[in-house]
Amino acid sequence: MHKNASAMVLASLAADSLALGVHWIYNTRVIDKKFGRVERFLKPERPTYHPTKDSGEFTHYGDQTLVLLESVTGCEGFNLSDFSERWQELFNTYDGYVDGATQKTLENLAAGKSPAESGSASDDLAGASRIAPLVYIYRNDPQVLIAGARAQTAFTHLNSHVIDSAAFFATITHQILAGAAPVAAIEQTRKDAFHSDPFKEWIQMGLASTGQNSRQAILDFGQMCEIPAAFPGVVHLIAKYENDLKTALVENVMAGGDSAGRGLLVGLVLGAHLGMQAIPPEWLNDMKAFRQILDMLSKIDKSHGF
């Protein structure tokens, strides 16, 4: 389980790096023509959303995930106040893209709202996509894990469906680290706690689409950030490529749109299932923060006796 837990964090962030160069390109013909099949990290070019970034760095989603990892490492657990302070420090000097949810959260904090009530009303799934550090540190304590996943999501996305999504993906990943297969974990969690719409419908849509081409399935769901589109897309990619992490993450990028938001969760789940051997070595070698991440995971291991 230890190796798969490390792979879970690294695969989640590798998915974000892989998406960086073509993130939010919705016209998949442009991706095909300009970049070909994206199997390696790319340096974003203008007029994309991340022109200040270099190959192997993260989108603003991945950068927030890294800040969460720094916070749980420093505090030896999740502390919303500490995460809020580090998160604000990141964006005080940030030269990358700042999305609407982040802008609204910063406005709310500046207006005097507490971190627990500062979140935007955004229904972007990406708010739930940062949870890999929490699954890592609380993999033996599911109740604390789910509470932390909900709280970190609500900090920027005070939307009940996004918050519930964080709980859903935290739950299935915990089960996968304990030995369950991804599709089985999805079905069990749906049966136990997510058996009502809209989640029941979104899960069924994702599972039923595995016979489709991924680009077409995600186009049908919607390539955008909003949860009604992104959630079934994530389920589709997990279920269709349950035993092939690389193909899942490449097909995610080739489908266009908010590939970073989807990818963080697909990498989380399939990394937990398949372990380090499933991650292409060049992705780890080319990830700028790779050694920093390993150091923090090692510190968490020592502090928690893993």
Number of C-alpha atoms within 10 A of each C-alpha: 15 14 14 21 28 21 27 32 29 29 35 31 35 31 32 31 29 30 33 30 31 29 24 20 20 19 13 17 14 13 20 12 9 10 14 11 13 19 19 16 23 19 17 19 14 9 7 14 19 23 16 13 20 17 17 25 24 28 25 23 20 24 19 20 24 22 20 26 27 20 24 22 21 16 13 15 20 25 16 19 13 17 23 23 13 17 20 16 12 15 18 10 8 11 13 16 16 15 10 13 20 22 13 18 23 22 15 18 17 11 10 10 14 15 22 17 16 23 26 21 17 20 20 24 29 30 31 32 28 30 28 31 32 24 28 26 24 19 22 14 11 16 13 17 25 23 15 23 30 25 22 27 27 25 23 27 29 24 20 14 18 27 23 19 24 28 24 21 26 30 22 24 30 24 23 25 26 14 13 16 21 24 18 14 19 25 17 16 17 18 12 9 12 19 15 10 9 11 20 15 15 22 22 15 18 23 22 15 22 17 10 12 13 21 17 13 21 25 18 12 19 21 25 21 22 17 21 20 19 26 26 26 33 27 26 31 30 27 23 21 19 19 17 16 26 19 15 25 31 19 21 29 31 27 25 26 25 25 32 33 30 31 31 32 33 31 30 30 31 32 31 35 27 23 21 19 12 16 22 15 10 11 21 18 12 16 20 16 17 17 12 12 19 14 13 19 22 15 15 22 16 10 13 12 7 11
